[in-house]
Amino acid sequence: MSQCEEHPVWFDCEGQPLLGIVARPIVGTSRTGIGVVIVVGGPQYRVGSHRQFTLLARRLASEGFPTFRFDYRGMGDSPGDPRPFTQIQVDIDAAIRALRECAGVHKVVLWGLCDAASAVCLYAHTDRRIAGLAQLNPWVRTKEGEAKAYLRHYYLARLRSPEFWRKLFSGGLQWRRSLASMFGFVRSARGVPTGEPERDPATGPAAKAAQAAPLPDRMLRGLTGFDGRVLLILSGNDLTAKEFADLLGARPEWRRWARRKGITRHDLAEADHTFSSAQWRDQVADWTGAWLDAWQRSQSTQ
């Protein structure tokens, strides 16, 4: 039986009502101080793929950590125009205020999967209420990065596969099309990264130059400016996660960030992008809960 209680919460974001669900520990199990805001990637709403966000929120609340999941503007039950993940900073700010008001927490952890993890990278360093980030398979997609990931993790794996050669010599492979596709990725991998198409609104030459930078550079600026704790969970069977892992290994500035104190990394070798099995979802919840618990215990000894 779940040791938490859940309530819907309507809260304001620039004059529009957003819907959130707060999961709180039952009386007697609350650990004061730390709460979690689950930031949703798009396009989806507060339940998450395979109900992951709902199940995670209940699990963390049962372990003593109030957890808030919500629909930002234009998603789920929240009105407004749909917006890309690069433009939900105001929504995250409003959700943090809502959790603090309804659960009485002082420190907040932002938890995000895919482009939600990228969104919190861009935002967290600007908000002193945020003390930690839980990031799963962060989205760092550029044309160059995607091409390198395909060449390294897809085409090289196919060349090592006996099945590939059997299909080739039996005539069961459209090799001209495959070759053209591979050379297309080679050209992209050797090009200049262009970043994702969506851009944040900006004014002034400096702001516009910063927004024109590739997404990985913008994320790194945010992460290096954030001095809280970070939990990083990467799937082994996911191109998005492999792109991020390649970035950590290929660029010195990312390697320096990954070696910083306060960063905890876990790799789940067989998991797909959304942790679609119960085993994988439970492992993510275990790692998240253990990370929060260790943090809570370290705070109580200070």
Secondary structure, DSSP 8 states (H G I E B T S, - for coil): ---EEEEEEEEEETTEEEEEEEEEE-TT---TTEEEEEE--TT--TT-GGGHHHHHHHHHHHTT--EEEE--TTSTT--S----GGG-HHHHHHHHHHHHHHH--SEEEEEEETHHHHHHHHHGGG-TTEEEEEEES-----HHHHHHHHIIIIIHHHHT-HHHHHHHHHT-S-HHHHHHHHHHHHHHHTS-----S------SHHHHHHHHS-HHHHHHHHHHT--SEEEEEEESS-HHHHHHHHHHHH-HHHHHHHTSTTEEEEEETT--TT--SHHHHHHHHHHHHHHHHHHHHHHHT-
